[in-house]
Amino acid sequence: MLSKVPPTKKGKSKFSNLRQEVAFENYPSKLSVEDLIYLQENFNGSRLTNQLRKKLPGIIPTLNEERIRKDQYNREFEAILLPERTATGWKVDPSHLIEILCFRYYWLSSIKHWCLYGDGRQIGGRCSTYLGISILNNEAFLHGVSFQSLKEMFPISIFYEKDSRNNLEENPGYPNSKLNAFIAKEVEKGGSKFYLTGDEMFFEAMLGGDGVLDPTSDTGWNTYHECMPWNESKKITGKDGLRTSLSVNIDRTHPSAILNAIPIENHVFCILHAVARCVEKLLNLVVLAVISESNISSQNHCANTFVKTYLISNLENNINRRGVRQGQFRIHFDKSGKPEPVKLNKDHALAIISPTPAGLEHRFPHVLHNVSSSRLIATKLSSATRAKLSLKLQYTHKEIEKEIWDNFYMMVTILKSDPYPELLEGKLEGSKKAEDYAWGYSQSDITQYIKYAECFYQLFVLRYTFTNLTPYMMKLIDLAPLLMERLPFSRGRFQSEAGEHANYEHNCFYYQHTTRHGGLQKIDPIVSVFRNMYKRLTYSIREGDGTEESCHSRQMVDVYVKRHLYAKQIQRWNLGHFKVIRKQGKATNVVTTEVKDFLFRGMNFVLCGAVPKLIEQKFTQAEFSELLKANGGKVRNSVSESKLSTKKFVFLSGKSHHGGKKTLPSSIKFALRHGHPVVDYTFIIETIKAKKLQEIEKYRINFPSWSSHITKQVSLEERHFSKAKKMTSIIKSKRKKKWRLKSKQRKHIGNPCLHFVWRKMREAGDKQKMSFAQNTALLSKRMKEWKALSVEDKARERDEWKNEIRLKRFLLSKNKLDNPAYMKYIS
């Protein structure tokens, strides 16, 4: 009966708390409350465990047992997940990871839905890119698995530097990506389906490497279907005047996609990123409207600055009441009075766009309360559009802006939701089979969303015109209803919440475990994250949920681990034998495919300046680029400092272009700074003539006069994987004391005037401490004495100064404390 006592504020029942108290009183060697608080606040991780071993002897396993289990975990991790270095990071075998996940999710159906998530983030202050995998199956909902929990997100590859196209081509790989080959193989078997999610920048880098998807291009904003240029496509509506009545298809092809095994209809953009960017735009438009209102008030003989300050302060107060940035939200203006763009994260964007709770209007007023104007809008919607959407004939600025915000919030609410499944007729109540339920959005949900999206579009265009519509807004209006119909589950499962939480957890793990620049071993932070993921995954499998299927899964994973450990051991035993077979060339069953012989396959070129006249023919840069591409090379327009990679670029230039110039182009400076070769254009012509790749060093252009002016940067290999000492370790280590001249002996040896002033001050005995004003006056007095000297006296002082410098250089070259002349001089 006590077990049915209602829970306390902490979520536990009073019976469980009472049971803990009884066990604590009867336990012979108990820990005092003061000890517990002291340990919690002063120790962390393994140190806390060591202290508990001292306080509770015989209860916690020994340190030796702990080390043995950790070593065993590491051996299992290396044997099963097969960690492998990529260009700038690490990756694990995706096939083995999914096999282990099948033990974790033993209740999965025959068709498994996997979601790949990617985004750029930071670990320990260093930019990195995260690529993880999670489950999307409907069975997970029935077994209490949260789709946005960091415990259900597992990394496949983590690599340093940002999620640029260059970095993604090198790490997952392009065009021969092992991850893409694995996905294609699993899809061909028919047992798995894969989806890709992330923000817009990540999608553009994954899908397009040719600049077609650039945000500034006409059609780059839409990755799903070919469309008209951006400024024209926003204005198109159906015959009935509605935007949502247009027939939109997902049929755009991306030949340079890195993961082309995942179809474009399975690329689902993140809702939270879209919400954050749209709310930023809405808030910036409100600020511009406030400035416009203050300008109108100034024309009516009102104080412009007063109206602007009053409205902006009201807007800031309304936002701060919602707890955005801990009540410290501010809108900043530059020196010319223009507002700076507002930047928000996902949580703050949702807090701002949310309507006022019923009955709490005085505590949490609407964001636009006492901000928007009450003037009527001159333009009106057509009668047909108003009739279909049930809109008013005419709006004030305040009414229409509030309607825009409320309709957008309802769109976000529907997209973020994961509707509860409906049990089909004739099925048992409480069934754990996904086929017994109806999943996803109902037709009424989709119809309701389309109405909110159309109202948002019409009212936004009426208030702010077409020019202020953003690509994310158009995707939410055009493509979100289509994805809601086609996806076998709700759109709300494609959010970046789990990935964001995993980033926070990895940073906490990094700083708590000193995985870099500290401790006895310098373990790479990425490897430590993968090891932690494997320990957490296998622990959750062995814990189970108490069912018979869970116990069977625990037994099977033990067999799976032992099998891989045994295979790893056999591989080590026969490693020497394998090497002999490779050397003798006795490999069998080798499949050979005929590959076209390209001279510049795998080489990346950057053209610097105009192409000189070669073989009595003048090339333009476009013609020379086509020549390189026809022979298997890749041509890049430029290489950015912010998008570094491990790729080796060959910079093509003409000797006559930079031989006598006083300045170098920025591209040549980049090549010298990062160690890329600068080669003459004749290297390409000679290679094509001989049909054999020539030696680059013969055609390399050297810039000896610039070598001392350009600082060579460390490579990514040295930056992230070198075991050499870093600056932090140099600062921490004890420095060896080296002899050097005292400060007074090193001063003023390079100027005869200052040498004369210092000698006079030394002879006069001006060595006592004095204020800055007194020191300045005394120095000015000695300088006047120097100016009063005749030309002969100045020449004599200059000769004495030169003789003293020669003596100092001679004595310093000996650098021995037992030199009597040297000791006499410094005394």
Helices and strands as residue ranges (DSSP letters): G 2-4, H 14-26, H 33-42, H 46-55, H 63-80, E 84-85, E 89-91, H 94-104, E 112-123, E 126-135, H 139-142, G 150-152, E 154-160, H 165-168, I 169-173, H 178-189, E 192-198, H 200-207, H 230-233, G 264-266, E 267-269, H 271-299, H 304-320, G 324-327, H 346-353, H 383-389, H 397-416, E 422-423, G 434-436, E 437-438, H 443-464, G 466-468, H 471-478, H 480-486, G 491-493, H 497-513, H 525-543, H 548-573, H 575-584, E 604-607, H 621-630, E 634-636, E 649-653, H 655-658, H 666-674, E 678-680, H 682-690, G 696-699, G 704-706, H 716-721, H 727-732, H 743-746, H 752-764, H 772-788, H 791-814, H 820-826
